[in-house]
Amino acid sequence: MMDGTWGPGWEPGFGFGFIFMILFWSLIILGIIAIVKWLMGTSASSGTTPPAPRTARQILDERYARGEIDKEEYEQKKRELET
């Protein structure tokens, strides 16, 4: 009998409803995963301590190593720091 119906449970648009349901739940799950990762990232980064500031002697040594100052200036400034 051809009465223009798709049969029991097969209404036009059923496939799109199923696709949208899968898409909806996928977005919900991805959103939960993103929130958990974000929360884990902020709690992990809040426990780290910043690096200790460099001392004047360390800065002087680095400048000498880079060649910004010569040996004479390095020795003079080193003596000044030690006093």
Residue pairs with C-beta under 8 A, 6 or more apart in sequence:
6 12
6 14
54 62
56 81
57 78
57 81
60 69
60 74
60 77
60 78
60 81
63 69
63 74
64 71
64 74
69 77
